[in-house]
Amino acid sequence: GYMIMVQVPDLDAARSRASAAAVREVFEVAVPDMAEVHLHPGDMRGAIVSLSAPVPAESWRWGGPDWVQRGAGVGLSVAGATVSVVDPSTVSARWETILDGLAGISFVADPSERGLVEVRLTGDSPLAPFEVAGVRFTSVG
């Protein structure tokens, strides 16, 4: 996994925190229903971090025009993620500062700094663990 998209309530504030931490932006987009920036993975460590601010908050442009209908009845949501990095405590502190919390993201030590290694899902119908492109998907209570 190479990217984690985090919905933030105040994109300008998150960008200010990133700038204060000397984190570079590598992409920016603003359209009527979404504003977003991607933060440099070399500065964040572990992944490209996308700070996203959809309007309205429950919309999600990147899912396509019928994403709500396609997801109806699935009964799952993202509860968290695990990112493998060389120095979990330093990276965790940086992400926590910029994201204003960790939003269920945890970090594990890995000298190869693989990036996103797990997505934790929660919902009505637990799934058996499975893997897609090296990322493990698990169900949590």
C-alpha positions in Angstrom: 0.0 0.0 0.0 1.4 3.4 -0.9 -1.3 5.9 0.1 -3.6 6.6 3.0 -6.5 9.0 2.4 -7.7 10.8 5.5 -10.8 13.0 5.6 -10.1 16.1 7.7 -12.6 18.5 9.1 -10.4 21.6 8.4 -8.0 21.2 5.4 -6.4 24.7 5.9 -5.5 23.9 9.5 -4.1 20.5 8.5 -2.0 22.1 5.7 -0.7 24.7 8.2 0.4 21.9 10.6 2.1 20.1 7.7 3.9 23.3 6.6 5.0 24.0 10.2 6.5 20.5 10.2 8.3 21.2 6.9 6.2 18.6 5.1 6.0 19.3 1.4 2.9 19.0 -0.7 3.2 17.0 -3.9 -0.4 17.4 -5.3 -3.3 19.7 -4.8 -6.8 19.7 -6.3 -9.8 21.8 -5.6 -13.1 21.1 -7.3 -16.6 22.1 -6.1 -17.1 19.0 -4.1 -13.6 18.1 -3.0 -10.4 19.8 -1.8 -7.3 17.6 -1.3 -3.6 17.7 -0.9 -1.1 14.8 -1.0 1.9 15.1 1.4 5.3 14.0 0.3 6.0 10.4 1.4 9.7 11.2 2.1 8.6 13.8 4.7 5.7 11.8 6.2 7.4 8.4 5.9 5.5 5.2 5.3 3.0 6.4 2.7 1.7 9.3 0.6 -0.8 10.9 3.0 -3.8 12.5 1.3 -5.7 15.1 3.3 -9.2 15.2 1.9 -12.1 17.6 2.6 -15.2 16.5 0.7 -18.3 18.8 0.4 -20.6 17.7 1.8 -18.6 15.7 4.3 -20.5 12.4 3.5 -19.7 12.6 -0.2 -16.7 11.0 -1.9 -16.0 12.1 -5.4 -13.2 9.5 -5.9 -15.7 6.7 -5.5 -17.5 7.6 -8.7 -21.0 9.0 -9.2 -22.7 5.8 -8.0 -20.4 4.9 -5.1 -23.2 5.2 -2.5 -25.4 2.7 -4.4 -22.5 0.3 -4.9 -21.7 0.3 -1.2 -25.3 0.0 0.0 -25.8 -3.1 2.1 -22.1 -3.9 2.5 -22.2 -3.0 6.1 -18.5 -2.4 6.5 -16.4 0.7 7.3 -12.7 1.4 7.8 -11.8 1.2 11.5 -8.0 1.8 11.1 -4.8 0.9 9.4 -1.3 -0.2 10.1 1.8 1.3 8.5 5.2 -0.3 8.7 8.1 2.1 9.0 11.7 2.1 10.3 11.0 4.4 13.3 7.4 4.0 14.5 7.5 6.5 17.4 8.9 9.4 15.3 6.6 8.7 12.4 3.6 8.3 14.7 4.3 11.6 16.4 4.6 13.4 13.0 1.3 11.9 11.6 -0.5 12.6 14.9 0.6 16.3 14.8 -0.5 16.8 11.2 -3.7 14.8 11.3 -4.6 16.2 14.8 -4.9 12.6 16.0 -4.2 9.3 14.5 -7.7 8.3 13.3 -7.1 4.6 14.0 -3.7 4.5 12.3 -1.0 2.5 14.1 2.7 1.9 13.2 5.0 -1.1 13.4 8.7 -1.4 13.1 10.0 -2.7 9.8 13.5 -2.0 8.4 12.1 -2.2 4.8 9.5 0.5 5.5 6.9 -1.3 3.5 4.1 1.3 4.1 0.5 0.4 4.4 0.3 -3.2 5.5 -3.1 -3.6 7.0 -6.6 -2.2 6.8 -9.0 -2.9 9.7 -12.7 -3.1 8.8 -15.6 -3.1 11.2 -19.3 -3.8 10.6 -22.2 -6.1 10.8 -20.7 -9.0 8.9 -17.1 -9.9 9.9 -14.9 -11.1 7.0 -12.3 -13.7 7.0 -8.9 -12.0 6.7 -7.7 -11.6 3.1 -4.8 -9.9 1.3 -4.8 -7.6 -1.8 -1.5 -6.5 -3.3 0.4 -7.1 -0.1 -2.1 -5.3 2.2 -3.9 -7.5 4.8 -7.6 -6.8 5.4 -9.0 -7.9 8.8 -12.2 -7.5 10.7 -12.3 -6.0 14.1 -15.1 -6.0 16.7 
